[in-house]
Amino acid sequence: MAPYHFTDLIGIRMRHTYTSLLTAQWIAPEVLSKQLDHARASFTMDFYRTVFNSERNSMTLEFTPKVS
């Protein structure tokens, strides 16, 4: 595998950020995979999907002990 040049890494990070932000907005994986020219939506989600803290926090249940 050939080493990446700095400008390649900037492009890769921008692509990753773009895809992560759109998946956080619940854009269909099939739409994203077509935009990124991937053969399968599963590859797009496996490679690019990031779970943001806001998503993690929204799925967390808060249990408050009931004091008598």
PyMOL Python script that loads the backbone (N, CA, C, O; Angstrom):
from pymol import cmd

cmd.read_pdbstr("""\
ATOM      1  N   MET A   1       0.846  -1.177   0.000  1.00  0.00           N
ATOM      2  CA  MET A   1       0.000   0.000   0.000  1.00  0.00           C
ATOM      3  C   MET A   1       0.893   1.242   0.000  1.00  0.00           C
ATOM      4  O   MET A   1       1.817   1.357   0.806  1.00  0.00           O
ATOM      5  N   ALA A   2       0.611   2.142  -0.891  1.00  0.00           N
ATOM      6  CA  ALA A   2       1.396   3.373  -0.996  1.00  0.00           C
ATOM      7  C   ALA A   2       1.041   4.318   0.148  1.00  0.00           C
ATOM      8  O   ALA A   2      -0.116   4.382   0.561  1.00  0.00           O
ATOM      9  N   PRO A   3       2.030   5.053   0.662  1.00  0.00           N
ATOM     10  CA  PRO A   3       1.724   6.000   1.745  1.00  0.00           C
ATOM     11  C   PRO A   3       0.858   7.148   1.237  1.00  0.00           C
ATOM     12  O   PRO A   3       0.920   7.528   0.068  1.00  0.00           O
ATOM     13  N   TYR A   4       0.059   7.681   2.135  1.00  0.00           N
ATOM     14  CA  TYR A   4      -0.788   8.823   1.791  1.00  0.00           C
ATOM     15  C   TYR A   4       0.027  10.106   1.838  1.00  0.00           C
ATOM     16  O   TYR A   4       0.942  10.247   2.649  1.00  0.00           O
ATOM     17  N   HIS A   5      -0.311  11.022   0.975  1.00  0.00           N
ATOM     18  CA  HIS A   5       0.241  12.364   1.042  1.00  0.00           C
ATOM     19  C   HIS A   5      -0.658  13.190   1.951  1.00  0.00           C
ATOM     20  O   HIS A   5      -1.818  12.835   2.162  1.00  0.00           O
ATOM     21  N   PHE A   6      -0.143  14.274   2.485  1.00  0.00           N
ATOM     22  CA  PHE A   6      -0.902  15.120   3.404  1.00  0.00           C
ATOM     23  C   PHE A   6      -2.217  15.582   2.790  1.00  0.00           C
ATOM     24  O   PHE A   6      -3.248  15.571   3.463  1.00  0.00           O
ATOM     25  N   THR A   7      -2.197  15.989   1.523  1.00  0.00           N
ATOM     26  CA  THR A   7      -3.429  16.466   0.880  1.00  0.00           C
ATOM     27  C   THR A   7      -4.446  15.343   0.742  1.00  0.00           C
ATOM     28  O   THR A   7      -5.650  15.595   0.785  1.00  0.00           O
ATOM     29  N   ASP A   8      -3.980  14.101   0.577  1.00  0.00           N
ATOM     30  CA  ASP A   8      -4.896  12.959   0.528  1.00  0.00           C
ATOM     31  C   ASP A   8      -5.591  12.784   1.874  1.00  0.00           C
ATOM     32  O   ASP A   8      -6.788  12.503   1.930  1.00  0.00           O
ATOM     33  N   LEU A   9      -4.838  12.949   2.953  1.00  0.00           N
ATOM     34  CA  LEU A   9      -5.409  12.786   4.290  1.00  0.00           C
ATOM     35  C   LEU A   9      -6.461  13.846   4.592  1.00  0.00           C
ATOM     36  O   LEU A   9      -7.464  13.555   5.244  1.00  0.00           O
ATOM     37  N   ILE A  10      -6.244  15.062   4.126  1.00  0.00           N
ATOM     38  CA  ILE A  10      -7.246  16.118   4.318  1.00  0.00           C
ATOM     39  C   ILE A  10      -8.539  15.729   3.609  1.00  0.00           C
ATOM     40  O   ILE A  10      -9.622  15.869   4.177  1.00  0.00           O
ATOM     41  N   GLY A  11      -8.437  15.247   2.388  1.00  0.00           N
ATOM     42  CA  GLY A  11      -9.614  14.816   1.638  1.00  0.00           C
ATOM     43  C   GLY A  11     -10.338  13.667   2.308  1.00  0.00           C
ATOM     44  O   GLY A  11     -11.568  13.640   2.349  1.00  0.00           O
ATOM     45  N   ILE A  12      -9.580  12.717   2.835  1.00  0.00           N
ATOM     46  CA  ILE A  12     -10.169  11.564   3.518  1.00  0.00           C
ATOM     47  C   ILE A  12     -10.909  12.020   4.769  1.00  0.00           C
ATOM     48  O   ILE A  12     -12.024  11.564   5.025  1.00  0.00           O
ATOM     49  N   ARG A  13     -10.307  12.913   5.552  1.00  0.00           N
ATOM     50  CA  ARG A  13     -10.953  13.399   6.773  1.00  0.00           C
ATOM     51  C   ARG A  13     -12.213  14.207   6.451  1.00  0.00           C
ATOM     52  O   ARG A  13     -13.219  14.093   7.151  1.00  0.00           O
ATOM     53  N   MET A  14     -12.160  15.014   5.404  1.00  0.00           N
ATOM     54  CA  MET A  14     -13.343  15.795   5.011  1.00  0.00           C
ATOM     55  C   MET A  14     -14.467  14.863   4.576  1.00  0.00           C
ATOM     56  O   MET A  14     -15.629  15.081   4.922  1.00  0.00           O
ATOM     57  N   ARG A  15     -14.130  13.841   3.829  1.00  0.00           N
ATOM     58  CA  ARG A  15     -15.119  12.864   3.368  1.00  0.00           C
ATOM     59  C   ARG A  15     -15.735  12.139   4.563  1.00  0.00           C
ATOM     60  O   ARG A  15     -16.946  11.924   4.609  1.00  0.00           O
ATOM     61  N   HIS A  16     -14.900  11.767   5.524  1.00  0.00           N
ATOM     62  CA  HIS A  16     -15.379  11.076   6.717  1.00  0.00           C
ATOM     63  C   HIS A  16     -16.290  11.986   7.532  1.00  0.00           C
ATOM     64  O   HIS A  16     -17.343  11.547   7.996  1.00  0.00           O
ATOM     65  N   THR A  17     -15.906  13.234   7.710  1.00  0.00           N
ATOM     66  CA  THR A  17     -16.722  14.193   8.459  1.00  0.00           C
ATOM     67  C   THR A  17     -18.063  14.423   7.773  1.00  0.00           C
ATOM     68  O   THR A  17     -19.108  14.408   8.423  1.00  0.00           O
ATOM     69  N   TYR A  18     -18.032  14.634   6.472  1.00  0.00           N
ATOM     70  CA  TYR A  18     -19.250  14.842   5.684  1.00  0.00           C
ATOM     71  C   TYR A  18     -20.212  13.670   5.874  1.00  0.00           C
ATOM     72  O   TYR A  18     -21.398  13.864   6.142  1.00  0.00           O
ATOM     73  N   THR A  19     -19.692  12.466   5.735  1.00  0.00           N
ATOM     74  CA  THR A  19     -20.534  11.276   5.838  1.00  0.00           C
ATOM     75  C   THR A  19     -21.047  11.088   7.256  1.00  0.00           C
ATOM     76  O   THR A  19     -22.213  10.741   7.446  1.00  0.00           O
ATOM     77  N   SER A  20     -20.207  11.308   8.245  1.00  0.00           N
ATOM     78  CA  SER A  20     -20.630  11.159   9.637  1.00  0.00           C
ATOM     79  C   SER A  20     -21.735  12.143   9.992  1.00  0.00           C
ATOM     80  O   SER A  20     -22.697  11.781  10.669  1.00  0.00           O
ATOM     81  N   LEU A  21     -21.603  13.377   9.542  1.00  0.00           N
ATOM     82  CA  LEU A  21     -22.632  14.383   9.834  1.00  0.00           C
ATOM     83  C   LEU A  21     -23.960  14.036   9.167  1.00  0.00           C
ATOM     84  O   LEU A  21     -25.021  14.235   9.758  1.00  0.00           O
ATOM     85  N   LEU A  22     -23.908  13.526   7.955  1.00  0.00           N
ATOM     86  CA  LEU A  22     -25.152  13.159   7.270  1.00  0.00           C
ATOM     87  C   LEU A  22     -25.800  11.927   7.888  1.00  0.00           C
ATOM     88  O   LEU A  22     -27.026  11.853   7.958  1.00  0.00           O
ATOM     89  N   THR A  23     -25.005  10.958   8.337  1.00  0.00           N
ATOM     90  CA  THR A  23     -25.605   9.790   8.988  1.00  0.00           C
ATOM     91  C   THR A  23     -26.233  10.188  10.318  1.00  0.00           C
ATOM     92  O   THR A  23     -27.233   9.601  10.731  1.00  0.00           O
ATOM     93  N   ALA A  24     -25.654  11.179  10.992  1.00  0.00           N
ATOM     94  CA  ALA A  24     -26.238  11.661  12.250  1.00  0.00           C
ATOM     95  C   ALA A  24     -27.589  12.329  12.009  1.00  0.00           C
ATOM     96  O   ALA A  24     -28.412  12.408  12.922  1.00  0.00           O
ATOM     97  N   GLN A  25     -27.823  12.809  10.791  1.00  0.00           N
ATOM     98  CA  GLN A  25     -29.105  13.423  10.434  1.00  0.00           C
ATOM     99  C   GLN A  25     -30.066  12.394   9.826  1.00  0.00           C
ATOM    100  O   GLN A  25     -31.107  12.756   9.277  1.00  0.00           O
ATOM    101  N   TRP A  26     -29.709  11.126   9.928  1.00  0.00           N
ATOM    102  CA  TRP A  26     -30.527  10.014   9.461  1.00  0.00           C
ATOM    103  C   TRP A  26     -30.765  10.026   7.951  1.00  0.00           C
ATOM    104  O   TRP A  26     -31.834   9.631   7.486  1.00  0.00           O
ATOM    105  N   ILE A  27     -29.766  10.480   7.185  1.00  0.00           N
ATOM    106  CA  ILE A  27     -29.829  10.355   5.729  1.00  0.00           C
ATOM    107  C   ILE A  27     -29.676   8.873   5.405  1.00  0.00           C
ATOM    108  O   ILE A  27     -28.830   8.197   5.992  1.00  0.00           O
ATOM    109  N   ALA A  28     -30.466   8.373   4.498  1.00  0.00           N
ATOM    110  CA  ALA A  28     -30.455   6.942   4.178  1.00  0.00           C
ATOM    111  C   ALA A  28     -29.065   6.482   3.734  1.00  0.00           C
ATOM    112  O   ALA A  28     -28.440   7.128   2.892  1.00  0.00           O
ATOM    113  N   PRO A  29     -28.578   5.371   4.295  1.00  0.00           N
ATOM    114  CA  PRO A  29     -27.263   4.849   3.917  1.00  0.00           C
ATOM    115  C   PRO A  29     -27.137   4.578   2.419  1.00  0.00           C
ATOM    116  O   PRO A  29     -26.058   4.730   1.847  1.00  0.00           O
ATOM    117  N   GLU A  30     -28.232   4.179   1.790  1.00  0.00           N
ATOM    118  CA  GLU A  30     -28.198   3.913   0.347  1.00  0.00           C
ATOM    119  C   GLU A  30     -27.899   5.184  -0.442  1.00  0.00           C
ATOM    120  O   GLU A  30     -27.183   5.147  -1.443  1.00  0.00           O
ATOM    121  N   VAL A  31     -28.447   6.299   0.008  1.00  0.00           N
ATOM    122  CA  VAL A  31     -28.193   7.586  -0.649  1.00  0.00           C
ATOM    123  C   VAL A  31     -26.726   7.967  -0.487  1.00  0.00           C
ATOM    124  O   VAL A  31     -26.075   8.374  -1.450  1.00  0.00           O
ATOM    125  N   LEU A  32     -26.209   7.836   0.730  1.00  0.00           N
ATOM    126  CA  LEU A  32     -24.806   8.169   0.978  1.00  0.00           C
ATOM    127  C   LEU A  32     -23.861   7.281   0.183  1.00  0.00           C
ATOM    128  O   LEU A  32     -22.877   7.763  -0.378  1.00  0.00           O
ATOM    129  N   SER A  33     -24.155   5.993   0.133  1.00  0.00           N
ATOM    130  CA  SER A  33     -23.254   5.083  -0.585  1.00  0.00           C
ATOM    131  C   SER A  33     -23.203   5.420  -2.070  1.00  0.00           C
ATOM    132  O   SER A  33     -22.154   5.284  -2.701  1.00  0.00           O
ATOM    133  N   LYS A  34     -24.319   5.856  -2.630  1.00  0.00           N
ATOM    134  CA  LYS A  34     -24.326   6.280  -4.042  1.00  0.00           C
ATOM    135  C   LYS A  34     -23.506   7.550  -4.227  1.00  0.00           C
ATOM    136  O   LYS A  34     -22.752   7.668  -5.193  1.00  0.00           O
ATOM    137  N   GLN A  35     -23.651   8.510  -3.298  1.00  0.00           N
ATOM    138  CA  GLN A  35     -22.887   9.756  -3.389  1.00  0.00           C
ATOM    139  C   GLN A  35     -21.387   9.505  -3.283  1.00  0.00           C
ATOM    140  O   GLN A  35     -20.589  10.195  -3.916  1.00  0.00           O
ATOM    141  N   LEU A  36     -21.010   8.514  -2.479  1.00  0.00           N
ATOM    142  CA  LEU A  36     -19.594   8.213  -2.262  1.00  0.00           C
ATOM    143  C   LEU A  36     -19.065   7.184  -3.257  1.00  0.00           C
ATOM    144  O   LEU A  36     -17.891   6.814  -3.209  1.00  0.00           O
ATOM    145  N   ASP A  37     -19.927   6.725  -4.155  1.00  0.00           N
ATOM    146  CA  ASP A  37     -19.568   5.743  -5.177  1.00  0.00           C
ATOM    147  C   ASP A  37     -19.133   4.409  -4.570  1.00  0.00           C
ATOM    148  O   ASP A  37     -18.193   3.775  -5.050  1.00  0.00           O
ATOM    149  N   HIS A  38     -19.828   3.993  -3.506  1.00  0.00           N
ATOM    150  CA  HIS A  38     -19.580   2.690  -2.899  1.00  0.00           C
ATOM    151  C   HIS A  38     -20.536   1.671  -3.504  1.00  0.00           C
ATOM    152  O   HIS A  38     -21.650   2.011  -3.900  1.00  0.00           O
ATOM    153  N   ALA A  39     -20.100   0.438  -3.571  1.00  0.00           N
ATOM    154  CA  ALA A  39     -20.934  -0.624  -4.132  1.00  0.00           C
ATOM    155  C   ALA A  39     -22.051  -1.029  -3.167  1.00  0.00           C
ATOM    156  O   ALA A  39     -23.142  -1.408  -3.595  1.00  0.00           O
ATOM    157  N   ARG A  40     -21.773  -0.948  -1.863  1.00  0.00           N
ATOM    158  CA  ARG A  40     -22.744  -1.401  -0.870  1.00  0.00           C
ATOM    159  C   ARG A  40     -22.919  -0.359   0.235  1.00  0.00           C
ATOM    160  O   ARG A  40     -21.950   0.249   0.691  1.00  0.00           O
ATOM    161  N   ALA A  41     -24.144  -0.167   0.649  1.00  0.00           N
ATOM    162  CA  ALA A  41     -24.430   0.755   1.755  1.00  0.00           C
ATOM    163  C   ALA A  41     -23.818   0.238   3.050  1.00  0.00           C
ATOM    164  O   ALA A  41     -23.432   1.029   3.911  1.00  0.00           O
ATOM    165  N   SER A  42     -23.725  -1.075   3.196  1.00  0.00           N
ATOM    166  CA  SER A  42     -23.136  -1.648   4.412  1.00  0.00           C
ATOM    167  C   SER A  42     -21.672  -1.236   4.561  1.00  0.00           C
ATOM    168  O   SER A  42     -21.207  -1.007   5.678  1.00  0.00           O
ATOM    169  N   PHE A  43     -20.944  -1.141   3.451  1.00  0.00           N
ATOM    170  CA  PHE A  43     -19.550  -0.685   3.523  1.00  0.00           C
ATOM    171  C   PHE A  43     -19.496   0.754   4.020  1.00  0.00           C
ATOM    172  O   PHE A  43     -18.680   1.094   4.877  1.00  0.00           O
ATOM    173  N   THR A  44     -20.365   1.590   3.479  1.00  0.00           N
ATOM    174  CA  THR A  44     -20.404   3.000   3.886  1.00  0.00           C
ATOM    175  C   THR A  44     -20.633   3.113   5.384  1.00  0.00           C
ATOM    176  O   THR A  44     -19.937   3.866   6.065  1.00  0.00           O
ATOM    177  N   MET A  45     -21.601   2.373   5.898  1.00  0.00           N
ATOM    178  CA  MET A  45     -21.926   2.458   7.314  1.00  0.00           C
ATOM    179  C   MET A  45     -20.825   1.856   8.181  1.00  0.00           C
ATOM    180  O   MET A  45     -20.498   2.408   9.232  1.00  0.00           O
ATOM    181  N   ASP A  46     -20.251   0.736   7.756  1.00  0.00           N
ATOM    182  CA  ASP A  46     -19.176   0.116   8.532  1.00  0.00           C
ATOM    183  C   ASP A  46     -17.953   1.016   8.605  1.00  0.00           C
ATOM    184  O   ASP A  46     -17.310   1.104   9.651  1.00  0.00           O
ATOM    185  N   PHE A  47     -17.628   1.677   7.515  1.00  0.00           N
ATOM    186  CA  PHE A  47     -16.400   2.463   7.440  1.00  0.00           C
ATOM    187  C   PHE A  47     -16.554   3.871   8.001  1.00  0.00           C
ATOM    188  O   PHE A  47     -15.638   4.384   8.643  1.00  0.00           O
ATOM    189  N   TYR A  48     -17.699   4.500   7.767  1.00  0.00           N
ATOM    190  CA  TYR A  48     -17.852   5.917   8.084  1.00  0.00           C
ATOM    191  C   TYR A  48     -18.709   6.232   9.295  1.00  0.00           C
ATOM    192  O   TYR A  48     -18.581   7.318   9.861  1.00  0.00           O
ATOM    193  N   ARG A  49     -19.562   5.340   9.706  1.00  0.00           N
ATOM    194  CA  ARG A  49     -20.528   5.660  10.758  1.00  0.00           C
ATOM    195  C   ARG A  49     -19.838   5.954  12.075  1.00  0.00           C
ATOM    196  O   ARG A  49     -18.987   5.187  12.527  1.00  0.00           O
ATOM    197  N   THR A  50     -20.206   7.063  12.684  1.00  0.00           N
ATOM    198  CA  THR A  50     -19.703   7.486  13.984  1.00  0.00           C
ATOM    199  C   THR A  50     -20.899   7.695  14.899  1.00  0.00           C
ATOM    200  O   THR A  50     -21.890   8.304  14.497  1.00  0.00           O
ATOM    201  N   VAL A  51     -20.812   7.198  16.115  1.00  0.00           N
ATOM    202  CA  VAL A  51     -21.863   7.455  17.094  1.00  0.00           C
ATOM    203  C   VAL A  51     -21.446   8.696  17.876  1.00  0.00           C
ATOM    204  O   VAL A  51     -20.436   8.695  18.579  1.00  0.00           O
ATOM    205  N   PHE A  52     -22.238   9.746  17.741  1.00  0.00           N
ATOM    206  CA  PHE A  52     -21.940  10.996  18.423  1.00  0.00           C
ATOM    207  C   PHE A  52     -22.430  10.944  19.866  1.00  0.00           C
ATOM    208  O   PHE A  52     -23.367  10.212  20.185  1.00  0.00           O
ATOM    209  N   ASN A  53     -21.794  11.722  20.733  1.00  0.00           N
ATOM    210  CA  ASN A  53     -22.199  11.761  22.141  1.00  0.00           C
ATOM    211  C   ASN A  53     -23.661  12.145  22.297  1.00  0.00           C
ATOM    212  O   ASN A  53     -24.353  11.604  23.160  1.00  0.00           O
ATOM    213  N   SER A  54     -24.138  13.067  21.477  1.00  0.00           N
ATOM    214  CA  SER A  54     -25.542  13.481  21.576  1.00  0.00           C
ATOM    215  C   SER A  54     -26.477  12.311  21.286  1.00  0.00           C
ATOM    216  O   SER A  54     -27.529  12.186  21.911  1.00  0.00           O
ATOM    217  N   GLU A  55     -26.095  11.452  20.338  1.00  0.00           N
ATOM    218  CA  GLU A  55     -26.907  10.264  20.050  1.00  0.00           C
ATOM    219  C   GLU A  55     -26.853   9.289  21.216  1.00  0.00           C
ATOM    220  O   GLU A  55     -27.874   8.739  21.631  1.00  0.00           O
ATOM    221  N   ARG A  56     -25.666   9.085  21.731  1.00  0.00           N
ATOM    222  CA  ARG A  56     -25.485   8.158  22.848  1.00  0.00           C
ATOM    223  C   ARG A  56     -26.280   8.644  24.055  1.00  0.00           C
ATOM    224  O   ARG A  56     -26.944   7.854  24.726  1.00  0.00           O
ATOM    225  N   ASN A  57     -26.212   9.936  24.327  1.00  0.00           N
ATOM    226  CA  ASN A  57     -26.929  10.493  25.478  1.00  0.00           C
ATOM    227  C   ASN A  57     -28.439  10.411  25.306  1.00  0.00           C
ATOM    228  O   ASN A  57     -29.160  10.204  26.282  1.00  0.00           O
ATOM    229  N   SER A  58     -28.922  10.569  24.089  1.00  0.00           N
ATOM    230  CA  SER A  58     -30.369  10.512  23.865  1.00  0.00           C
ATOM    231  C   SER A  58     -30.914   9.102  24.044  1.00  0.00           C
ATOM    232  O   SER A  58     -32.113   8.921  24.253  1.00  0.00           O
ATOM    233  N   MET A  59     -30.047   8.111  23.965  1.00  0.00           N
ATOM    234  CA  MET A  59     -30.481   6.725  24.122  1.00  0.00           C
ATOM    235  C   MET A  59     -30.259   6.209  25.545  1.00  0.00           C
ATOM    236  O   MET A  59     -30.545   5.048  25.835  1.00  0.00           O
ATOM    237  N   THR A  60     -29.759   7.054  26.417  1.00  0.00           N
ATOM    238  CA  THR A  60     -29.459   6.660  27.790  1.00  0.00           C
ATOM    239  C   THR A  60     -30.656   6.950  28.680  1.00  0.00           C
ATOM    240  O   THR A  60     -31.232   8.038  28.640  1.00  0.00           O
ATOM    241  N   LEU A  61     -31.012   5.979  29.469  1.00  0.00           N
ATOM    242  CA  LEU A  61     -32.098   6.167  30.428  1.00  0.00           C
ATOM    243  C   LEU A  61     -31.505   6.631  31.749  1.00  0.00           C
ATOM    244  O   LEU A  61     -30.489   6.107  32.205  1.00  0.00           O
ATOM    245  N   GLU A  62     -32.134   7.596  32.344  1.00  0.00           N
ATOM    246  CA  GLU A  62     -31.666   8.083  33.639  1.00  0.00           C
ATOM    247  C   GLU A  62     -32.580   7.528  34.716  1.00  0.00           C
ATOM    248  O   GLU A  62     -33.792   7.744  34.701  1.00  0.00           O
ATOM    249  N   PHE A  63     -31.981   6.817  35.638  1.00  0.00           N
ATOM    250  CA  PHE A  63     -32.744   6.252  36.737  1.00  0.00           C
ATOM    251  C   PHE A  63     -32.472   7.065  37.992  1.00  0.00           C
ATOM    252  O   PHE A  63     -31.328   7.196  38.428  1.00  0.00           O
ATOM    253  N   THR A  64     -33.524   7.601  38.559  1.00  0.00           N
ATOM    254  CA  THR A  64     -33.403   8.368  39.792  1.00  0.00           C
ATOM    255  C   THR A  64     -34.025   7.542  40.904  1.00  0.00           C
ATOM    256  O   THR A  64     -35.197   7.172  40.831  1.00  0.00           O
ATOM    257  N   PRO A  65     -33.244   7.255  41.926  1.00  0.00           N
ATOM    258  CA  PRO A  65     -33.812   6.447  43.017  1.00  0.00           C
ATOM    259  C   PRO A  65     -34.958   7.188  43.709  1.00  0.00           C
ATOM    260  O   PRO A  65     -34.895   8.395  43.945  1.00  0.00           O
ATOM    261  N   LYS A  66     -35.980   6.443  44.018  1.00  0.00           N
ATOM    262  CA  LYS A  66     -37.139   7.023  44.694  1.00  0.00           C
ATOM    263  C   LYS A  66     -36.876   6.992  46.198  1.00  0.00           C
ATOM    264  O   LYS A  66     -36.690   5.932  46.794  1.00  0.00           O
ATOM    265  N   VAL A  67     -36.865   8.171  46.786  1.00  0.00           N
ATOM    266  CA  VAL A  67     -36.595   8.280  48.224  1.00  0.00           C
ATOM    267  C   VAL A  67     -37.924   8.417  48.950  1.00  0.00           C
ATOM    268  O   VAL A  67     -38.754   9.257  48.602  1.00  0.00           O
ATOM    269  N   SER A  68     -38.118   7.570  49.975  1.00  0.00           N
ATOM    270  CA  SER A  68     -39.369   7.632  50.738  1.00  0.00           C
ATOM    271  C   SER A  68     -39.251   8.565  51.901  1.00  0.00           C
ATOM    272  O   SER A  68     -40.210   8.739  52.653  1.00  0.00           O
TER     273      SER A  68
END
""", "prot")
cmd.dss("prot")
cmd.show_as("cartoon", "prot")
cmd.util.cbc("prot")
cmd.orient("prot")
